[in-house]
Amino acid sequence: MATLYRKYRPQKFSEIFGQNHIKMTLEHEIDSGKIAHAYLFCGPRGNGKTTMARIFAKAVNCTNRKAGEHEPCNICDSCKDITIGRNLDIMEIDAASHTGVDNVRENIIAAARVAPSRSKYKVFIIDEVHMLSTSAFNALLKNIEEPPEYVIFILCTTEVHKVPTTIISRCQRFDFKKAVISEIIKKLQYIIKEEGITIDKKILAAIARQSEGHLRDAESLLGQVVAIGGKEITEEEANLVIPRSDLGEAIKLIDFLGKKDAGSAIALINKLVDEGVDLKSFLSDLIELLRKIMLTKVNPSLSEKLSLELGEDMELKINEVSQNINLNQAVLFIEKFLEARNELKSSFIIQLPIEVAIAELCIAPSRPSVAPVGQPTSTPPVLNNSGYRPAANYPSNNNVVVKKDNISSRAVNISKEAILARWNEVLAVVKKYNHSLSFILRVCQPREINGNKLCLAFKYKFHKERIGENNIRALVEKVLLEVYGQPIMVEALIDESIEVNNDNVYKSEAIDTDEKLSEKNRDNDDKDSSDGGENMINNLLKTFGGKIVK
């Protein structure tokens, strides 16, 4: 018994689903009689390259075809012989098993010198042509460039980059595309109608998605489903054959994220774990859907061209869910779940990285909105090592809203003297959030205010680089906003002439008594010690605000 993809292989151009850009060109060439001597069909597997070649060979040799027509009749002896594969003038050669130069000489070059026995044209269909050796290509080159008038070459390949450019330049090249889901569903509906099978369209859509654009794969998968279900196929029977797809669950998760429903989202993840779902594969589907939303938000035409095609029902669901998500959220979701996917392997609780990502996305503030070009954007993001800081890590002043255009251009109404007057307060607030950072700021010199930028001078390069880190700079700027009530940005420079001593340390009551005593002890040690190593240790202690315990 023939499999479905062989039984329903197209025999005319009109029966081919999709590839219209190729069909129209070939049909016009046949209509006008302007047939080329060599063609190159390239593209993904299972999308009709060999089938197109056979129909073309049948059409050019059809004895009943009239001038101005392009379809083969499938009735004449020539068409019948080509259909069943016994026409001696149509030679199909598998290059994968005939790779050598000797095979090319015997099967192609020698045969091309002999005129066709019954047909008008002798057609050589060379499948997987990229498998030929370099010497075989060289032997074939002259024949492809100037074959006899009665010879047509049709080269088929899935890896056109392996075909020499000298061969490609002598052929008319046609690039086959993956079939879209709607075209695959139409072909499957045609097959089940001819077979008299009852099956839900949702099952056909699932088969089409699983085939990933390869029409032959979809027909083969349908054949397996039909073999199990018979004439009436239920969803339960189809699920025995069709690999599980969790796109529906992924869409639910995106919906929960858009509504900030962390509880339902985490419950969904644990439900999938209980059902034995591969979380890495699930996250791949989830990220693909989020990418589709992102592309849609950027430009709807990008989504149509570049993203995963889901089918009509799924497209409606994802469009509905995406209404609650903006572009910035989509980007942030992708980043978080990419991190979670990378952490799955090392997590002792398999779903924990996903749960953490969900909690952060539903609780932490989202990114600021992206404004059109030339328009100011909203509140600036505060970054950490992973991209964004949770609100819990910021100083607790939520009453001041600072717009990015203000930060980047507006001058603040504050003097250097006012900065120095409350610098101890800055050190005390910074110390609450980052203890070591307060010591670095003690040994810097606030220089001047230019616009809204406060220049901080450091003696050492590593101090400057530390302040230059995104998360550290953001924390300092947030503390300055809290203390001075104005959006002040910081920039750092190196001044090796700075002397690191107590004059550079702006003391206050916020400095603990123990720290004062330790500083006094270190000063005495500096005066009494003549050893170079001890001086170096004391300088380090002075720089970082430490003390000798033992």
C-alpha positions, 0 to 999 in steps of 0.5 A: 500500500502506498503511503499518503505522500506518495499516493497524493503526490501532485501530477500537475502544476495546479495540484501543487500547494504553494511555491507559486513564484516558481510555478508561474515562471515555469508555466510561462516558459512552457507556454511560450516555448522558451525553455532553459537548458538547466535548472537548479531547484534548491530549498528545504526538504519535503517541499516538492523540488523533485515533484516539480521537476517531474511535472516539468519533464512531463509537461515539456514531453506531453504529446497532447499539450497544445501551444500556449498550454502548460499542464500535462494531460496525464493521458498520453503514453509519454505522461503515463510512462513518466508517472510510473517511472518507466520512460527511458528519456527521463533519468532520475539520478541520486547524486548521493550514491553516484558521487564520483566522476566515473558515475557522471561520465557513464550515467550523464555525459554518455547518455546525453550524447544519445538522442531521446528514443520517444520523447521530445526532450531527454531530462536529467533530474539529479537529486541531492546534487551537492553530494557530487565530488569536485571532479564530478562537478568539473566533468559535468560543467561543460555539459551543463553549459552547452548541452545538446538541444534535446537535453534539459538538466534539473538539479535538486539540492537542500544545500545549495551552498555546497554547489560550485558557483560555476554550476549555479551560474549556468542554471536558472535558480529557483528557491523553494520555501517552507510551506506555510501552515495554512497551505499544509492544512489545505493539503491535509484537508484535501487528503482526508476528503479523498480518503473519507476520513473524519478529523477535527481541524485542530488536529490538522493544525497540530500536525501542520505545526509539528511538521515545521513547514515540511509538507512531506513530514505533515503527510507522513504524520497524517498517515500515522494518525490515520493508521491508528484512528481509522475513518474517525479520528479523535483527539485522544487517538491523534495525541498517541502519534503527534508529539505533545505541543505545549504552545497552548500552555505557553500562551496561558503563561504569557497571559498570566505574566501580562496580568501580573498573576504570579500565583497562577503562573507558578502553579501552571509551571508545577502542573507541567512538571507533574505531567512530565513536560520537558521544561527546556523544550517548553521554554523554547516554545515560550521564548519563540512566542514572546519573540513573535509578540516582540516582532509584532510590536516592532513591526507587524510585517516582521512577525509575518515574515520571520516568526513562528506561524501558529495557525488561525486559532493560535494566532487569535489567542496570542493576539488577544494575550499580547494586548496586555504586553508592551514591547519593553515587557516582551523584551524583558520577558525574553531576557529573563526566560533565556536566563532561566533556560540556561540555569535549568541544568544546574538547578537542584529544583528543576522549576526553580529558575522559572519560578524566580523569573516569574516572581521577578517579572510579576513583582518587579517594575517593568522597563520604561516605555519606548518612545518614538524617535525624537520623543522623550522616554519615561522613567529611566531603568535602574540596572543590576548585573542581570539587567534590572534591580528590584524595587526592594534594593533601591533607597525607599524614596518613591515620591520623586519621579525623574524623567530621562530627558530631565536627567540628561539635560536639565541643570540642577539647582545646587552648588558644590558647597551644598554637596559637601555640606551633606556628603556625610549623609550620602555616605551614611545612606550608601552604607545601608545598601552597600557597605564597601561602596561607602568606603570608596566614596569616602576617599573620593573628592567631589569636584564640581557640578556641570549641568546635572553631573557631579564629577568625582575624582579618585586616586586609583583606577579600580575605584573609578572603574567600580563607580563606572559599573551600571548598578553601582552608578545607579545606586549612587545616583539614587542616593543623591536623589534621596538626599538632595531631592534633585536628579544628579548624575555622576561621572568619575575621573582619575587624579593621581595627585590626590593624597589619601588621608583624613582630609579626604575623608568627610567624617560625620556622626554616621561613622562608628566609634570603633572606626574612629578608634581604628583610624587613630590606631592606624595613624599612630602605626604609620608614624611609628612604623618604618617597615615598608610592608607595614606602611603599605598595609596601613595605606590599604586599611586607610583606603578601604576603611578596615581595621586590624583585628588580630 
